[in-house]
Amino acid sequence: MDASPQMPTLSKVPRILNERETKIVASDVNVYYGEKQAIKNLSIDIPDRAVSAFIGPSGCGKSTFLRTINRMNDTIDGCRVTGDILVDGKNIYDRDLDVVQLRARVGMVFQKPNPFPKSIFENVAYGPRIHGIAKSKADLEEIVVNSLKKASLFEEVKDRLDHSGTSLSGGQQQRLCIARAIAVNPEIILMDEPCSALDPIASARIEELIDEIRQNYCIIIVTHSMQQAARVSQLTAFFHLGDLVEFGDTDEMFTTPKDKRTQDYITGRFG
Amino acid sequence: MTDTFDKGNAAFIAKRYASERRFKAYGAVALAVSVLFLVYLIVDIGIKAWPSFFEHRVVLEVNLDASKIPADEVLKGDFEGLVRGSLRSLFPRVTTRGDVRSLTSLLSAGAADDLRQDTAANPASIGTTVRAGALLGDDSDLYLKGMLTTTLRMPGTTNLQLAQSGEEFILTGDLSQLAVGQIVRANGGALRITGVEAGLAKAEAILPPATLNSLTPGTWDILSFSRAEADRRIDDRQVVLLEALRDKGVIEKHFAWRFFTSGDSREPELAGLRGAIFGSLLTLIMTLSLSVPLGIAAAVYLEEFAAKNKWTEIIEVNINNLAAVPSIIFGLLGLAVFINFFGLPRSAPLVGGLVLALLVLPTIIIASRAALKAVPPSIKEAALGVGASHQQAVFHHVLPLAVPGILTGTILGVARALGETAPLLMIGMVAFIVDVPKGFTEAATVLPVQIFLWSDLPEIAFQSRTAAAIIVLLVILFGLNAAAIYMRKRFERRW
């Protein structure tokens, strides 16, 4: 899809909830950091081709759960996961699952923009290169350009692809990170508070971008901003103290929450 | 207004500022004192070392007599004899054995070495007369540098009559200029005043004068010394000969390249650092080629791959402790393991390098781990996030970013190894070695050990050589540190 400047306002993008298939099925997931339990018996079905937002107060386990989906928490010492998480029916905690392949399918965008201290081109080309996706140099260039276009960054950087990725502004860096994630053709994109380090204008660009690409990916976004969750997501999950309190249509969640804790949180009574 | 700004006790606030000023002053004083010590040290060493970078030669016309030089083995020719003969020809009146010995003792034992090399390189010069610089001995050299005594020359301004009675010479006339211990140079000879009495001065011949003609103003002069003959390493006869050479204008002062291009020697004027520099170089190559790959690999494994359990904790503690172990212990270890158990040759750069590698390994591991730790985890996460394997993330992203820190640590470790003496003494690198080492298993010495060895020698000239060797070592160390800074800047990237 094109990065056309005549994007409809976010609220006008049609929400076709019933056409989606389930992409991720988590059942009875528990996550422990040493003795401390961060996620308690969590079960959730996350649909494809939609944006699901995880909200909740700090320390509620939303980032932790996000990181179990691409097994990023494997790198944390003393982190232990029980239960099943199925992606397209395959349990990603199976012994025979290659975590490298998993992460190629499940891309991730982090809280703080973290481009490699290399050129813009190299930043995007790195993933395709290590996965052997590009057949030739021209192929690789095409992937890089397409990824940058999808991340609506290409127009801004097309003349300086050899400049350092760290020379970009914060918002551009974050879009570069999204381009980098897109370049390896993931099916799922995890975003861990992607706008928390950005100013409102840069955040708006990222939100637009998420909305543009959501038709092609299963996107999960962790956010502290309820306005952002309301603007960008079709589904919202509310986490509290390691429990998934409520998961449902975003509009319903923000208008008629079922749980008292959700209502208290979204009305700003705690958190 | 005052209400807003005059909160709290005024005296208390004043005290707070006074305390701050006091601590600033302490810091400034500490800095000044340390700078002072450092400047004193450098200046002192520099002043002591300066004379060593120059040498004196006497320029002689040497007839390369073909009968003294075998045509097939030029290097075996009697160049010493030729050089001495040429020097003697400058003093036709020096004939007695003692005088001749005094004259030839001015030259260095290696005075003919340069001529020998030049002739070997250019055999066509055999049979011709060439100008050759003959190196002077250490005492002559020191005298000419003014380090043995200060010599004062006074032109003779009075009329004197000279007479001889037996061995003794009698000077009469205006004796106002003369004093005991001075040397009067006149009529082609030199007389040392032994006593000044009423109306006459007694003197003994250092070099017998050719005639007993009367001395008129301007035809004679006086040498007087700040240090008496008994208190200096050069006697009056040698001084007279040296002054005569100086008057003939055949003494030249040159930069002492020899100090860098020759090996160690018992003769200070011939002793050079080449052997030590090459020994240090070979030792460092050995040290680096062992400790850098091992150290970085160990650091990467410990920091990135090793499970965090009791074993890795014990290893970590031990590495930190090893960095603080006195270096001589490593020398003992090297002696016991490498020489006694494995039977490796003593005094060799191979063993020295092994011992120093063990010594700097903890430093390199600690510095490399710190550098790896300083790389933001977000970079590694980014790589993992696009599906890089752990190894790819480390080797493509973390390690390259850690390179400046690792380099700094490594060069500091190498600088430490370069200055290390004690462990090398234990493995026998303290021997007197003239030859420049050609391999890792040949006997060698290194710069700091060379300094240690020279500092122990009695010759005055070696004191200066010691200081000069320290300067060379310091320059190399500064060079290494400058390289470290340059490379850190070069590889440094922002993230």
Interface residues (C-beta under 8 A of the other chain):
Chain A: N70 M72 T75 D77 V100 Q101 L102 R103 A104 G107 M108 V109 F110 K112 N114 P115 F116 P117 Y126 G127 I130 H131 S164 T166 C177 R180 A181 A183 V184
Chain B: K308 P376 S378 I379 K380 E381 A382 A383 L384 G385 V386 G387 A388 S389 H390 Q392 H396 H397 L401 R493 R494 W495
